[in-house]
């Protein structure tokens, strides 16, 4: 878990050590900052399964893509923070 590794290695004022909190603190810009895993799951069950709304599914996929794209971005930012000149 990246959050545990970061918590053990850095003293940073995160609200939590969840992926999104870490990424946002370090400046990552999510396409859908209003979404989180719980919201995606509830919208999927409550709306997508009934409507098969392609735009909603695209929004979910973009949210998931951000979760993947932010990983190397976070690692690079933390590497820069930890580098000693």
C-alpha positions in Angstrom: 0.0 0.0 0.0 1.5 3.3 -1.1 -0.1 5.2 1.7 1.6 3.1 4.3 5.0 3.5 2.6 4.5 7.2 2.5 3.4 7.4 6.1 6.5 5.6 7.2 8.9 7.7 5.1 7.5 11.2 5.0 6.2 13.6 7.6 3.6 15.5 5.6 0.3 17.0 6.8 -2.1 14.8 4.9 -5.8 14.6 5.9 -5.5 10.9 5.3 -3.0 8.6 3.6 -5.5 7.5 0.9 -4.4 7.7 -2.7 -6.6 10.7 -3.6 -5.6 12.7 -0.5 -1.9 12.2 -1.2 -2.2 13.0 -4.9 -4.3 16.2 -4.3 -1.9 17.4 -1.5 1.0 17.0 -3.9 -0.9 18.9 -6.6 -2.3 16.2 -8.9 -5.4 17.5 -10.7 -8.2 15.0 -10.9 -10.6 15.2 -13.8 -13.5 14.6 -11.4 -12.4 15.8 -7.9 -16.0 15.4 -6.7 -15.8 11.6 -7.1 -14.5 9.0 -4.7 -14.7 5.2 -4.7 -17.9 5.2 -2.7 -19.6 7.7 -4.9 -18.7 5.8 -8.1 -20.0 2.5 -6.6 -23.3 4.1 -5.5 -23.8 5.9 -8.8 -23.0 2.7 -10.7 -25.6 0.8 -8.7 -28.3 3.5 -8.5 -28.0 5.0 -12.0 -25.8 3.2 -14.5 -27.3 -0.2 -14.1 -30.7 1.3 -14.8 -29.8 3.7 -17.6 -26.6 2.3 -19.2 -25.6 6.0 -19.6 -22.4 6.0 -21.7 -21.4 9.5 -20.4 -21.7 8.3 -16.8 -19.6 5.2 -17.6 -17.0 7.4 -19.3 -16.8 9.5 -16.1 -16.2 6.4 -14.1 -13.5 5.3 -16.4 -11.8 8.7 -16.2 -11.9 8.5 -12.4 -10.3 5.1 -12.5 -7.7 6.3 -15.1 -6.7 9.1 -12.7 -6.2 6.6 -9.9 -3.7 4.8 -12.1 -2.0 7.9 -13.7 -1.5 9.5 -10.3 0.7 6.6 -9.0 3.9 7.3 -11.0 3.2 11.1 -10.6 3.1 10.7 -6.8 6.2 8.6 -6.7 8.1 11.3 -8.8 6.9 14.1 -6.6 8.0 12.3 -3.4 11.3 11.4 -5.0 11.8 15.2 -5.7 10.9 16.0 -2.0 13.3 13.4 -0.7 16.2 14.3 -3.0 19.1 16.0 -1.2 21.1 18.6 -3.2 
